[in-house]
Each structure stands twice: as C-alpha cells, then as structure tokens.
Amino acid sequence: MRALRIHGYGGPEVMQLEDAGMPREKDGRILLKVRAASVNPIDWKMRRGMLSAMFPLTFPRTLGRDCAGEADGRLFAGVADMRTDGTHAEFALLPRNQMAPVPEGLDAAAAASLCVAGLSAYIPLVELVSLNKNSKVLIHAGAGGVGSLAIQIARHLGAEVTATASAANREFCLSLGASRVADLRNENIKADVFDVVLDTLGGETHLKSLQLLKPGGILLALAAAPIPPGAARADVRVVKAQILPTPQRLERIFQWAASGVLRPQVTRRFSLEEGKAAYAASETGHGRGKIVLEL
C-alpha cells in the first residue's frame, strides 16, 4: 500500500509518499480501507518532533491520526493509537474502542473531519461544563477545525457564543452561530465577561483568557502549558481537557452531524499525493474549517 511516511523528524522535506507493508489486524484493532483522513495540527507537530518527549516516534512512521474507511462493507471512522502508524495511507489500523460506524447521510470526508476535531470540541463543552441559555462562552480560533464545531455545539446547548477570528472569517463564524466575533489583533475584549472560555491556542492566549472570565468561570484548555502561580486566579478554574476517543462519543457526534445539529466544515480537499500541500496549508495556522485527504 502507499503511505505518507517520515524517516526522521523535520519539516515538509522529510515526508514521502512511498510503498509500505500492509498492516495486520491484531490486539483489537480493525483494518480499514481508508476513504478520507483529516489533517490535524497534531500531525505536523509530531512530524516536527514537538511532541517527542510525550510521544517519541519510531521510524519509519506513517502520519495521520484519524480517518474514515471501509471494513466488511461498512463505513467506520475513528482515531488511531498515538503510538502506532497513522491514517495517511491507503489502509490503517484503528482500535475497535476508538471508532464507530458512520450513519447514513454522512460521507467519508465529513466523518473523518469530525473525529479528532469533533472530540476536541465535544468533550470540553459537553462533558466538562454544563452550558445553558444563561451561559456566555468565548471560543478562541472560531474559524478553525475545532472552533468551527465548538461554536455550533455551544450554540446547540443554548449558550451565547463569542468567537475570536480574523476579520476575514467574521461572517463564517457568525454563520455557524456566534453572536459576536472579535479580532484580537485589533480590539480588546472586556474582562470578567465569560462563564466559559475554550482555549484552542495556548501561549499568551491562555494567560489572557484568565482575565476574561467572571468569578467562578472555567477556562477549558486543549493544549497549553500550566498557568504560572503568579498569574493564577483563585476565583476561576482551569481545566485541561483530555481528548479520549470512545465509540459512544463518536457515535453522538456523528449522529448530531447526520441530523443537522452539526455541520461538518470540510473546506479544503487534497489527494494523498498532495499530502505535502495539505500539511503546508494546515501549518499556516490561518485555515478555515478542516483539511481532508481523500483517497
């Protein structure tokens, strides 16, 4: 089979589309004939070696974390194990307990786009906080893969949603359900406004978000260093979301999409042969929605 692989850490130059041995089903993992696989920031961060302390790679390594594919005549989608070969290949192994069947009305590209990104929005906003019509929520990077789904989920749960995005993505975020869109490069957001902030960015955004919360508010972080003791607030909570795939979580996300509660945002499609270009598009950090490789 063909697979997008690396033989060492580095930039786009280390990526090669090459022949690789067929994976074999074992240890509760199911072999899927891949129909679509999304490109997530974690993919190029792993390629660069940015996560090597937590997830050291053995080489050669097939990239990619999630996909939709066929097994026994059915379409499934889910997430590969972080410590094994990934999904940017013609075939991929997914743990049985990290995948779910794709319902009618949802195609492979849409399903693939909802796995890592969907879980990253669903777990923090559905399981870690209780949102209602009185909740005021701020979602950073609202036009991105996670943010575009998070806006829809928070709005579905009744919350009033503010998103951060560039001026070019303002209308896009409003179309997803945000009531306000702020461009952090050109405007300030008032302090002590929000009950919940979903931080998809980390860094300075993580620290600044503390000041935007009301007393008793919750800062949900996907990827951020711990708050330094001197910057912490005793009257708010900081919760680091662990993104753990389960069939039950994936099934609910897929059903929401199939029923129209969620609109998958597949905005750019590439072939496996165009893998380097797909990664380059993701690495700009200014994308809208999800990037998907279609096979």
N, C-alpha and C positions, 0 to 999 in steps of 0.2 A: 504494500500500500504506500501511498505518498503521505508525507507528514511534514509539517513546518517545524524544524528542529534547530537546536543550538548545540554546539560542542564546547561552549565556554561562555562566560559572562561577557557582556559588551553591548554595543549599540546595534542598529539595524543590520550592520555588516555581518554579524555572527549568525543571522537567520538564514536557513537554507531549506528550500523545498526539495526533499530527497526521498528515495526509497527507504522504507523501514520495515522491519519484520512485523507480521500480523500479531496483535496482542491475543492472548488466550484467556478465556473465561476462567476465573478462579476466585476463591475467597469471597464469594457472594457478589462478585462483580459481573455485570452483564455487558456483552459486546454489542455495540450499536453501530450500524452503518450511518455515518454522520450525514445529515442533510443540511444543517446550519449550525454555526458556532459563533458566539459573540466574542468581541474583543473588549476586554476589561482592563482598567489601569493596572490591576494586579499582574496581568500578563507581562507587560513591558517592565514593570518594577522587578519581577522575578528574573527576566532576561538580563537586566542591568546589574543584578546582584544586590539590589537594595534590600531584599528580604533574606539574604543568605544566612544571617545569624539565626533566624527563626526557622527558615525552610531551606537548608542547604541542598543544592541540586547535585545529582549525579548525571554525568554526560555520556552519550548524547541524550537530550531531553526534548520531548515533544511539548510545545507550548499550548496554552489554552486551558480554561477552567470549566466552561460549561458548553452544552450543546443540546441539540435535538436530533434524534436519529431513530432508525427503524430496527426492531427486533421482533422476530416471529410475526411479521406482517403488521405490527402496531407501531405507532409513533410515541416515543417517550422523550422526556427532556429532564436534565438534571445537571449535577455538578460532579466533576471528577475529584478524586482524592488529591490533596495538595502534594503528597509525597510520591505520586506516580506520574507517568506520562499523561499529557493533557489531551485536549479535544480538537486541536487544529490539525486534523488528519482525516483520512477517508474512513477510518474506523477508530472507535475509542471505547475504553472500558469505564463504566460508571458503577459505583457501588449501588446495590439494589436499594439500600436505605437512604440514598441521596438522589433519587429520581422518581418520577411519577408519569403516568400516562397523560398524553396530551388530548384534551377533549375536542370533539367535533367543532369546527368553526375557527380553530386556531391553527395557523400554519407553522411550519418548522422554524422559520426566521423569527416570528413573533414569540414562539415558545422559548427559543434559545435566548432571546433578549430579556426574558423575564426571570431567568434563574438567579445568577449572582446579583444582578441589579435589583430584581424584584425582592429577593430575600433581604437585601441591604436596606430597603425601604420598609418592608412589611414588618420585620422583627422589631425594629425600634419603635415604630409608630403604632403597631397593633398590640404587641406583647409587653413592651416595657413602659408604656404610659397609657393612660385612659383619656382619650380625646372625646370631646363632645361639642355642642354648639356654642359653649362659652369659652372654648379653648382658643387662644391666639398662638399660632405656630409660625416660626420662621424656618425656612428651608434654604440652606445655602446651596449655590450652584444649581438653581432650579431647572435650568435647561439641560443639564447633564443626564446621563443614563439613570442614575439613582434618583436625582432630584425630580426629573420629569414624572417618575412613578410616585415619588413621595408626595408631590403636590396633589395628585389625584387621590391617593389613599387618605391623606389628611382631610381633604375636602369631602370625600365619601363618608368619613366618620363625623362630619359636621363642623369641623374646626374652621376658623377664619385663617386663611393662609397668606403669608407674605413670603415672597421668594427673592433671593438675590440673583441677579443676572446682568449681563451687559444690556445696553440699550437695544442692540440688535436682536436680542432674544426676549424683549419685553412682551410683545404680542404673543409669542409662542407660550410663555409661562401663563399669561392671562387666559389663553385658550384652554389650558389644562385645569384651570380652576383657581388660580391665585387671584386674590382680590387686590393685591398690590405687588409691584416689582420694584426693587431698589437696586441701583447700580452703586456698589460700594466704592468704586473708584471715584465717583463724582458726588456722592451725597452721604450724609450721615443718617444712621437710624437711631431713634431716641432710646435712651437707656430705660431699663425697668418696664418693658412693654410686653414681653412674651412669656407665656406659660411654659413653652417648649421650644428649644432650638435644635434642629437636626444639622449637625456639622459634618459635611462630607469632605471637608478640605484639610482640616488640621492647621498646624502652624499658627501664624498670627490670628487667623480667623477663629481658632479655638479659644485663644485668650480673650479676644474682643467680645466673643459671644457671651461670656460670663456677665458682662455689664448690660446686656440686652434683656436679661431675664428679670422677671418680677421676683420678689422674695417668695421662696417656696418653689421656684421654677426648676426645670430639669434641662440640662444640656446633654443631648444624646450625641455621642461621638462614634464615628466609624473607624477612623484612622488618625489618631492624634497622640502625641506624647503627653504624659501626665501633666496636669496643671502644677506649676511650681508653688510651693507652700505660701510664698509671699503674695501670690496673685489669687489665691483661692478665696471663695466667698462661703461663709458658714451658713448662709441662708438659702443656698441653692444646692442641688445635687448634680454631680457629673457621672453619667453612666456610659461605660464603654460597651457598645453592642457587639456581641459575638454572633457571627453570621454562620449558623449551623443549618445545613440543608436537611430537611426531612420530607418524606412523601406527603405528609399531611399539610405542611406549609406550602409546598409546591402545588399541590392539588388545589388549595384555596386560591392561590394567586392565579393559576391557570383558569379556574372557574370564573373568577372575577373578570378576567380578560375575555373569556368566551361569552360572558353575559353582558359585556359592555360597561361594567363598573370601571375597569381599567382599559385604557387604550395604549397598547404597546407602541413605543416610539422608535421604530427601526427607520433611521433617517439616511443611513449610508450602507450600501451593499457592495461587497467585493467577492471575487472568486478566491479560492485557495492560492492560486498562482499570484494573486495580487496581495498576498499576506503582508509584505513589507510596507506597501502603501497604506494598508488598513491600520497597521501599527503606528505609522507616521501620523496618520490622522488622529488617532487616539492620543498620541504623545503631545499634541499641541495643547491639550487641556482646555480647548475652547469649543469643543464639539457640542452638537445638539442631539439629544436622544442617544440611540445605540448604534454602534457599528457592528455589522454581522458579516461573517464569511459564509457564502452559500456554495454548496457542493452539488 
